[in-house]
């Protein structure tokens, strides 16, 4: 690592000494040939496809930056597009990392998003070098390129590394604010000073939280702690001057000029924020906390013909014995429903949230063809008929799999394949697969007794829980979707049962299904 860092600093020093451009342009150059490569080494996994191809793409990119700075040829657009291709290469790596995990582990997502953001930095840099009319002045085009190298690439990487050391609930909130801010800044500069002001406020609130977290985190030594804390604190200081600049440029309330911002804001970010951050994390790079799940996934994908899945007769219910899940205190009728599902009638009332109805309508155009999660758009009660089918041995790959077929009128509403798995901690989960085109959606549910009632939820009750909703495709095996679901099954006073099925996307409720269950 030392040789790697030394080589990049030497390359920058050569450019700095012989560059034909004014000194401020070195603020972007040092990010391109020093900070970006070092930050990539922090998170690059040895032996993966990115590390194997890195030098073939990276060396031409760094040489291209040097050519533009040292020679300023009339054909500078050619090396600039090579650098742009390099940033796209980085963005694809960030995307591939994200697709392996999905919407989980906010600290790793922060690193992934920083990698994806840098492609925008490469695009603005190319636009500046190629003299493309972006609708802004050349200086503002160049400054936007800087923005996506520092605030949109380095900062998310530093946030991710800090989260590996110390992740709290406030960390998640601060991270989300800071990850959203770069794009809000870009939108604000383009369309509205009020949006730009709002983006700066996002930075201020998010950075305040991140500075507090950095103070509380445990580092390998005091030197690393002071370097990292200084890095975040300096950015907190410069963002206050950004607020003054926005108030002056957009509202005429202050007299901060862009020249002052370039000298103060730019130099402080380059030397204190970026350099201290890079040197701090160089002392010790924290290992990722994310561990990929290892539960079984159904092999069944795509639209399925019911007659090809298996035959009725062997299984009567979704579960053979509810005691497998530690369920022993809930109503005996609820237990009987899960163990003898075919003996019950199911009536449902679907409630789509108003904000989600346009999306539900668009999805219905697909679900009618796939016959999966094919729910009515109205709120009238409908009967769901169907059967429990024993899946052909070897077809699914999970133990004791059976399919619960549910139909509304003559159309399939759900084809859900039920199984189970035991986690490394010994806890049993309900493992439900819904075959989709070229993929499988898996709901891993935890069963919780609530007196006589039963809760089945995909929400994690502890960090080690397997619970969640995942998508398996060629892009990734355990892509965690931003979906959550929760069932509450109750026995009513008259002996009938009811169930309430709620679903959220990005923690926003979008669907509620009320079930009425009675003995056939």
C-alpha positions as CSV (number, residue, x, y, z in Angstrom):
1,X,0.0,0.0,0.0
2,X,2.9,2.4,0.8
3,X,4.4,2.0,-2.7
4,X,0.9,2.5,-4.2
5,X,0.4,5.7,-2.3
6,X,3.9,7.0,-3.0
7,X,3.6,6.4,-6.8
8,X,0.3,8.4,-6.9
9,X,1.8,11.3,-4.8
10,X,4.8,11.4,-7.1
11,X,2.6,11.5,-10.2
12,X,0.7,14.4,-8.7
13,X,3.9,16.3,-7.8
14,X,5.1,16.0,-11.4
15,X,1.8,17.4,-12.7
16,X,1.8,20.2,-10.1
17,X,5.3,21.3,-11.0
18,X,5.0,21.2,-14.8
19,X,1.2,21.9,-15.3
20,X,0.3,24.8,-17.6
21,X,-3.0,25.5,-15.8
22,X,-3.4,27.9,-12.8
23,X,-3.0,26.3,-9.4
24,X,-6.8,26.0,-8.5
25,X,-7.1,23.4,-11.2
26,X,-4.8,21.1,-9.1
27,X,-7.7,20.8,-6.6
28,X,-9.4,18.4,-9.0
29,X,-6.2,16.8,-10.2
30,X,-5.1,15.7,-6.8
31,X,-8.5,14.1,-6.3
32,X,-8.3,12.3,-9.6
33,X,-4.7,10.9,-9.3
34,X,-4.3,10.6,-5.5
35,X,-7.5,10.6,-3.4
36,X,-9.7,8.5,-5.8
37,X,-7.2,5.6,-6.3
38,X,-6.3,5.4,-2.6
39,X,-10.0,5.5,-1.5
40,X,-10.6,2.7,-4.1
41,X,-7.9,0.6,-2.5
42,X,-9.6,0.9,0.9
43,X,-12.7,-1.0,-0.4
44,X,-11.4,-3.0,-3.4
45,X,-11.7,-6.7,-2.7
46,X,-8.6,-8.6,-3.8
47,X,-9.3,-11.2,-6.5
48,X,-12.7,-9.8,-7.7
49,X,-13.3,-8.7,-11.3
50,X,-12.7,-5.0,-10.5
51,X,-9.2,-5.6,-9.0
52,X,-8.3,-7.9,-11.9
53,X,-9.1,-5.2,-14.5
54,X,-8.2,-2.2,-12.4
55,X,-4.7,-1.4,-13.7
56,X,-5.7,-1.9,-17.3
57,X,-8.3,0.8,-16.9
58,X,-6.8,3.0,-14.2
59,X,-3.3,3.6,-15.6
60,X,-4.6,5.0,-19.0
61,X,-7.0,7.2,-17.0
62,X,-4.3,8.7,-14.8
63,X,-2.0,9.1,-17.7
64,X,-4.8,10.9,-19.5
65,X,-5.3,13.4,-16.7
66,X,-1.5,14.1,-16.8
67,X,-1.5,14.6,-20.5
68,X,-4.3,17.2,-20.2
69,X,-2.6,19.1,-17.4
70,X,0.9,19.0,-18.8
71,X,0.3,19.4,-22.5
72,X,-3.1,20.9,-22.9
73,X,-3.4,19.5,-26.5
74,X,-6.1,20.5,-28.9
75,X,-7.4,16.9,-28.8
76,X,-7.8,16.9,-24.9
77,X,-11.3,15.5,-25.4
78,X,-9.8,12.1,-26.2
79,X,-7.9,11.6,-22.9
80,X,-10.8,13.2,-21.1
81,X,-13.2,10.5,-22.4
82,X,-10.7,7.9,-21.3
83,X,-11.0,9.3,-17.7
84,X,-14.7,9.3,-18.1
85,X,-14.7,5.7,-19.0
86,X,-12.6,5.0,-15.9
87,X,-15.2,6.7,-13.7
88,X,-18.0,4.6,-15.4
89,X,-15.9,1.5,-14.6
90,X,-15.8,2.5,-11.0
91,X,-19.6,3.2,-11.0
92,X,-20.2,-0.3,-12.4
93,X,-18.2,-1.8,-9.6
94,X,-20.3,0.2,-7.0
95,X,-23.5,-1.1,-8.8
96,X,-22.3,-4.7,-8.8
97,X,-21.5,-4.5,-5.0
98,X,-24.9,-3.1,-4.4
99,X,-26.7,-5.8,-6.5
100,X,-25.1,-8.5,-4.4
101,X,-26.6,-7.1,-1.1
102,X,-29.5,-4.9,-2.0
103,X,-31.1,-2.5,0.5
104,X,-29.2,-3.5,3.6
105,X,-26.0,-2.4,5.4
106,X,-26.2,1.4,5.0
107,X,-22.4,1.7,5.5
108,X,-21.6,-0.5,2.5
109,X,-24.4,1.2,0.5
110,X,-22.7,4.5,1.2
111,X,-19.5,3.3,-0.4
112,X,-21.4,1.9,-3.4
113,X,-23.3,5.1,-4.0
114,X,-20.1,7.1,-3.8
115,X,-18.6,4.9,-6.5
116,X,-21.8,5.4,-8.7
117,X,-21.7,9.2,-8.1
118,X,-18.2,9.6,-9.4
119,X,-19.3,8.8,-13.0
120,X,-21.1,12.1,-12.8
121,X,-17.9,13.7,-11.8
122,X,-16.2,12.1,-14.8
123,X,-19.0,13.4,-17.0
124,X,-18.7,17.0,-15.9
125,X,-14.9,16.8,-16.2
126,X,-15.3,15.6,-19.8
127,X,-17.8,18.4,-20.5
128,X,-15.4,21.0,-19.2
129,X,-12.3,19.7,-21.1
130,X,-14.3,19.1,-24.3
131,X,-15.9,22.6,-24.0
132,X,-19.4,21.2,-24.1
133,X,-22.2,23.8,-23.5
134,X,-23.8,22.6,-20.3
135,X,-25.8,25.7,-19.8
136,X,-23.4,26.9,-17.2
137,X,-20.1,28.8,-17.3
138,X,-16.9,26.7,-17.8
139,X,-15.9,27.5,-14.2
140,X,-19.2,26.2,-12.8
141,X,-18.9,23.1,-15.0
142,X,-15.5,22.4,-13.6
143,X,-16.6,23.1,-10.0
144,X,-19.4,20.6,-10.5
145,X,-16.8,18.0,-11.5
146,X,-15.0,18.8,-8.2
147,X,-18.2,18.5,-6.2
148,X,-18.8,14.9,-7.5
149,X,-15.2,13.9,-6.7
150,X,-15.1,15.3,-3.1
151,X,-18.6,15.6,-1.6
152,X,-20.1,12.8,-3.7
153,X,-17.3,10.3,-3.8
154,X,-14.8,10.8,-1.0
155,X,-17.4,11.8,1.6
156,X,-19.6,8.7,1.1
157,X,-16.5,6.5,1.3
158,X,-15.4,8.0,4.5
159,X,-19.0,7.7,5.9
160,X,-19.0,4.0,5.0
161,X,-15.7,3.3,6.7
162,X,-16.8,5.2,9.8
163,X,-20.0,3.1,9.8
164,X,-18.0,-0.1,9.8
165,X,-16.5,1.1,13.1
166,X,-19.6,2.6,14.8
167,X,-23.1,2.3,13.5
168,X,-26.0,3.7,15.5
169,X,-29.6,4.7,14.6
170,X,-28.3,8.3,14.3
171,X,-25.7,7.1,11.9
172,X,-28.3,5.8,9.5
173,X,-30.2,9.1,9.5
174,X,-27.1,11.2,9.1
175,X,-25.9,8.9,6.2
176,X,-29.2,9.2,4.3
177,X,-29.1,13.0,4.6
178,X,-25.5,13.2,3.3
179,X,-26.0,10.6,0.5
180,X,-29.1,12.5,-0.8
181,X,-27.4,16.0,-0.5
182,X,-25.1,15.8,-3.6
183,X,-28.0,15.2,-6.0
184,X,-30.1,17.8,-4.3
185,X,-27.2,20.3,-4.7
186,X,-27.1,19.5,-8.4
187,X,-30.8,20.0,-8.8
188,X,-30.7,23.2,-6.8
189,X,-28.0,24.7,-8.9
190,X,-29.9,23.9,-12.0
191,X,-33.4,24.8,-11.0
192,X,-33.9,26.7,-7.8
193,X,-31.8,28.6,-5.2
194,X,-34.3,27.4,-2.5
195,X,-33.5,23.8,-3.4
196,X,-29.8,24.6,-3.2
197,X,-30.3,26.2,0.2
198,X,-32.2,23.1,1.3
199,X,-29.3,20.9,0.1
200,X,-26.8,22.9,2.2
201,X,-29.0,22.4,5.2
202,X,-29.1,18.7,4.6
203,X,-25.3,18.7,4.6
204,X,-25.2,20.8,7.9
205,X,-27.5,18.5,9.8
206,X,-26.0,15.3,8.4
207,X,-22.4,16.4,9.1
208,X,-23.3,17.5,12.6
209,X,-24.5,14.0,13.3
210,X,-21.5,12.4,11.6
211,X,-19.0,14.5,13.5
212,X,-20.6,13.4,16.8
213,X,-20.4,9.8,15.7
214,X,-16.7,10.2,14.8
215,X,-16.0,11.5,18.3
216,X,-17.7,8.4,19.8
217,X,-16.2,5.8,17.5
218,X,-13.3,3.6,18.7
219,X,-10.2,3.8,16.4
220,X,-7.0,1.8,16.5
221,X,-5.1,4.8,18.0
222,X,-5.4,8.5,18.8
223,X,-3.7,9.6,15.6
224,X,-6.3,7.9,13.4
225,X,-9.1,9.3,15.6
226,X,-7.8,12.9,15.4
227,X,-7.2,12.7,11.6
228,X,-10.7,11.3,10.9
229,X,-12.4,13.7,13.4
230,X,-10.5,16.6,11.8
231,X,-11.5,15.5,8.4
232,X,-15.3,15.5,9.2
233,X,-15.0,18.7,11.3
234,X,-13.3,20.7,8.5
235,X,-16.1,19.7,6.1
236,X,-18.6,20.9,8.7
237,X,-16.8,24.3,8.7
238,X,-16.6,24.7,5.0
239,X,-20.3,23.8,4.6
240,X,-21.1,26.8,6.8
241,X,-19.4,29.0,4.3
242,X,-21.3,27.3,1.6
243,X,-24.4,28.4,3.4
244,X,-23.2,32.0,3.4
245,X,-22.3,31.8,-0.3
246,X,-25.8,30.5,-1.2
247,X,-27.4,33.2,0.9
248,X,-25.3,35.8,-0.9
249,X,-25.5,34.4,-4.4
250,X,-29.1,33.5,-4.3
251,X,-30.7,36.0,-1.9
252,X,-28.2,38.9,-1.6
253,X,-27.9,38.5,2.1
254,X,-24.1,38.2,2.3
255,X,-21.0,39.1,0.3
256,X,-19.2,35.8,0.0
257,X,-17.8,35.6,-3.6
258,X,-17.0,32.5,-5.7
259,X,-13.3,33.5,-5.7
260,X,-13.3,33.4,-1.9
261,X,-15.1,30.1,-2.0
262,X,-12.6,28.7,-4.4
263,X,-9.6,29.6,-2.2
264,X,-11.1,28.9,1.2
265,X,-13.6,26.2,0.6
266,X,-11.6,24.4,-2.1
267,X,-8.2,24.5,-0.4
268,X,-9.7,23.5,3.0
269,X,-11.6,20.6,1.5
270,X,-8.5,19.5,-0.5
271,X,-5.9,19.7,2.3
272,X,-7.8,19.2,5.5
273,X,-10.9,17.1,4.7
274,X,-9.5,14.9,1.9
275,X,-5.9,14.6,3.0
276,X,-6.7,14.0,6.7
277,X,-9.4,11.5,5.8
278,X,-7.2,9.6,3.5
279,X,-4.2,9.5,5.9
280,X,-6.5,8.6,8.8
281,X,-8.0,5.6,7.1
282,X,-4.6,4.6,5.7
283,X,-3.6,3.8,9.3
284,X,-6.2,1.1,9.5
285,X,-9.0,0.2,7.1
286,X,-12.0,-1.4,9.0
287,X,-13.3,-4.7,7.7
288,X,-16.9,-4.9,6.5
289,X,-19.5,-6.0,9.0
290,X,-21.9,-7.3,6.3
291,X,-22.1,-11.1,6.1
292,X,-24.0,-12.6,3.2
293,X,-27.0,-14.8,4.2
294,X,-26.7,-18.5,3.6
295,X,-30.3,-19.8,3.7
296,X,-31.7,-22.0,0.9
297,X,-33.4,-20.4,-2.1
298,X,-36.0,-22.1,-4.3
299,X,-34.8,-23.1,-7.7
300,X,-38.2,-22.4,-9.3
301,X,-38.3,-19.3,-11.4
302,X,-40.6,-17.7,-14.0
303,X,-44.3,-18.4,-14.6
304,X,-45.3,-21.9,-13.5
305,X,-47.9,-24.3,-14.6
306,X,-49.6,-25.6,-11.5
307,X,-49.8,-29.2,-12.9
308,X,-46.1,-29.2,-13.4
309,X,-45.3,-28.2,-9.9
310,X,-46.7,-31.3,-8.3
311,X,-49.9,-32.9,-7.1
312,X,-52.3,-32.7,-4.2
313,X,-52.8,-35.3,-1.5
314,X,-49.7,-35.5,0.6
315,X,-49.8,-32.1,2.4
316,X,-52.9,-30.7,4.0
317,X,-51.4,-27.4,5.2
318,X,-48.6,-24.9,4.8
319,X,-46.8,-26.4,7.8
320,X,-46.8,-30.0,9.1
321,X,-46.1,-29.1,12.7
322,X,-46.2,-25.5,14.0
323,X,-44.0,-26.6,17.0
324,X,-41.1,-26.5,14.5
325,X,-41.3,-22.7,14.8
326,X,-41.6,-22.8,18.6
327,X,-45.4,-22.0,18.4
328,X,-47.2,-23.6,21.2
329,X,-49.3,-20.9,23.0
330,X,-51.4,-19.4,20.2
331,X,-55.0,-20.3,19.6
332,X,-55.4,-24.0,18.6
333,X,-57.6,-22.8,15.7
334,X,-54.7,-20.7,14.2
335,X,-52.4,-23.7,14.5
336,X,-55.0,-25.9,12.8
337,X,-55.3,-23.3,9.9
338,X,-51.6,-23.6,9.2
339,X,-51.5,-27.4,9.6
340,X,-54.7,-28.1,7.7
341,X,-55.1,-25.1,5.3
342,X,-57.2,-26.9,2.8
343,X,-60.0,-27.2,5.4
344,X,-60.5,-23.4,5.4
345,X,-62.1,-20.7,3.2
346,X,-60.3,-17.5,2.6
347,X,-61.9,-14.1,1.9
348,X,-59.8,-11.0,1.3
349,X,-60.3,-7.2,0.9
350,X,-57.4,-5.4,-0.7
351,X,-56.6,-1.8,0.2
352,X,-54.0,0.0,-1.9
353,X,-52.8,3.3,-0.5
354,X,-53.9,6.2,-2.7
355,X,-50.4,7.4,-3.4
356,X,-49.5,3.9,-4.7
357,X,-52.6,3.2,-6.9
358,X,-51.0,4.5,-10.1
359,X,-48.1,2.0,-9.6
360,X,-50.5,-0.8,-8.6
361,X,-52.4,-0.2,-11.9
362,X,-49.2,-0.4,-14.0
363,X,-48.1,-3.5,-12.1
364,X,-51.5,-5.1,-12.7
365,X,-50.7,-5.0,-16.5
366,X,-47.8,-7.3,-15.7
367,X,-49.3,-9.4,-13.0
368,X,-52.3,-10.4,-15.2
369,X,-49.8,-12.1,-17.5
370,X,-47.4,-13.5,-14.8
371,X,-50.3,-14.6,-12.5
372,X,-48.2,-13.8,-9.5
373,X,-49.1,-11.3,-6.8
374,X,-52.1,-10.6,-9.0
375,X,-54.4,-8.6,-6.6
376,X,-57.7,-6.7,-7.3
377,X,-57.5,-3.0,-7.6
378,X,-61.0,-2.6,-6.0
379,X,-61.9,-2.8,-2.3
380,X,-64.7,-5.4,-2.6
381,X,-64.3,-8.6,-0.7
382,X,-63.4,-11.6,-2.8
383,X,-63.0,-15.3,-2.1
384,X,-59.5,-16.8,-2.7
385,X,-59.9,-20.4,-3.6
386,X,-57.1,-22.9,-4.2
387,X,-55.2,-25.9,-2.9
388,X,-52.0,-27.1,-1.4
389,X,-49.7,-29.0,-3.8
390,X,-46.7,-31.2,-2.9
391,X,-43.9,-30.0,-5.1
392,X,-42.1,-32.6,-7.2
393,X,-39.0,-33.8,-5.3
394,X,-35.8,-32.1,-6.5
395,X,-37.7,-29.3,-8.4
396,X,-37.5,-26.7,-5.6
397,X,-34.3,-27.7,-3.8
398,X,-35.6,-26.7,-0.3
399,X,-36.8,-29.3,2.3
400,X,-40.4,-30.5,2.2
401,X,-41.6,-27.8,-0.2
402,X,-45.3,-27.3,-1.0
403,X,-47.2,-24.8,-3.1
404,X,-50.2,-22.8,-1.8
405,X,-52.2,-21.9,-4.9
406,X,-54.7,-19.0,-4.5
407,X,-57.1,-17.8,-7.1
408,X,-59.6,-15.0,-7.4
409,X,-62.4,-16.1,-9.8
410,X,-60.5,-17.9,-12.6
411,X,-57.2,-15.9,-12.3
412,X,-54.3,-17.0,-10.1
413,X,-53.5,-14.4,-7.4
414,X,-50.6,-16.2,-5.7
415,X,-48.4,-19.2,-6.4
416,X,-46.3,-19.4,-3.2
417,X,-43.9,-22.2,-2.4
418,X,-43.6,-22.8,1.3
419,X,-40.6,-24.4,3.1
420,X,-38.5,-23.6,6.1
421,X,-34.9,-23.2,7.1
422,X,-32.8,-23.0,10.3
423,X,-30.3,-20.2,10.8
424,X,-26.8,-20.7,12.1
425,X,-28.2,-19.6,15.5
426,X,-30.7,-22.5,15.5
427,X,-33.8,-20.4,14.9
428,X,-36.4,-21.7,12.4
429,X,-37.8,-19.4,9.8
430,X,-40.7,-19.8,7.3
431,X,-39.1,-19.6,3.8
432,X,-41.7,-18.6,1.2
433,X,-40.8,-18.4,-2.5
434,X,-42.8,-16.6,-5.2
435,X,-41.5,-17.4,-8.7
436,X,-41.2,-14.3,-10.9
437,X,-39.9,-13.8,-14.5
438,X,-36.2,-14.8,-14.6
439,X,-36.1,-14.6,-10.8
440,X,-37.5,-15.7,-7.4
441,X,-38.7,-13.5,-4.6
442,X,-38.2,-15.0,-1.2
443,X,-39.9,-13.9,2.0
444,X,-38.2,-15.1,5.1
445,X,-40.6,-14.7,8.0
446,X,-40.1,-14.9,11.7
447,X,-43.0,-16.3,13.8
448,X,-43.8,-14.5,17.0
449,X,-46.4,-15.4,19.6
450,X,-48.6,-12.6,20.8
451,X,-50.8,-14.2,23.4
452,X,-53.4,-16.1,21.5
453,X,-52.4,-14.3,18.3
454,X,-49.6,-15.0,15.8
455,X,-47.4,-12.6,14.1
456,X,-45.4,-13.4,11.0
457,X,-43.0,-10.7,10.0
458,X,-40.1,-10.0,7.6
459,X,-38.8,-7.3,9.9
460,X,-35.6,-8.1,11.7
461,X,-36.0,-8.5,15.5
462,X,-32.2,-8.5,15.8
463,X,-29.3,-7.7,13.5
464,X,-28.4,-11.4,13.1
465,X,-32.0,-12.4,11.9
466,X,-32.5,-13.8,8.4
467,X,-35.9,-12.1,8.2
468,X,-36.4,-10.0,5.1
469,X,-37.7,-10.1,1.5
470,X,-35.0,-11.0,-1.1
471,X,-34.8,-11.3,-4.9
472,X,-32.7,-13.9,-6.5
473,X,-31.6,-13.5,-10.1
474,X,-28.5,-13.8,-12.2
475,X,-27.3,-10.5,-10.8
476,X,-27.4,-11.6,-7.2
477,X,-28.6,-14.4,-4.9
478,X,-29.6,-12.4,-1.8
479,X,-30.6,-9.0,-3.1
480,X,-32.6,-7.5,-0.1
481,X,-35.6,-5.6,-1.4
482,X,-36.7,-2.4,0.3
483,X,-40.0,-4.2,1.2
484,X,-41.3,-5.3,4.6
485,X,-44.4,-7.3,5.4
486,X,-46.2,-8.2,8.6
487,X,-49.1,-10.6,9.3
488,X,-51.2,-10.6,12.4
489,X,-53.5,-13.7,12.6
490,X,-56.3,-13.6,15.3
491,X,-59.1,-15.8,16.5
492,X,-62.3,-13.8,16.9
493,X,-65.0,-14.3,19.6
494,X,-67.2,-16.3,17.2
495,X,-64.5,-18.8,16.5
496,X,-63.6,-17.4,13.1
497,X,-60.2,-16.0,12.3
498,X,-59.0,-12.7,10.7
499,X,-55.6,-11.8,9.4
500,X,-54.1,-8.4,8.6
501,X,-51.3,-8.3,6.0
502,X,-49.4,-5.0,5.8
503,X,-46.6,-4.1,3.4
504,X,-44.2,-1.2,3.3
505,X,-41.7,0.0,0.7
506,X,-38.8,2.1,2.0
507,X,-40.7,2.1,5.3
508,X,-43.8,3.7,3.6
509,X,-47.0,1.7,3.9
510,X,-48.5,0.9,0.4
511,X,-50.7,-2.1,0.8
512,X,-53.0,-3.7,3.4
513,X,-55.0,-6.9,2.9
514,X,-57.7,-7.9,5.4
515,X,-58.4,-11.7,5.4
516,X,-61.5,-13.4,6.8
517,X,-60.8,-17.1,7.5
518,X,-63.5,-19.7,8.3
519,X,-63.8,-23.4,8.4
520,X,-65.0,-24.8,5.1
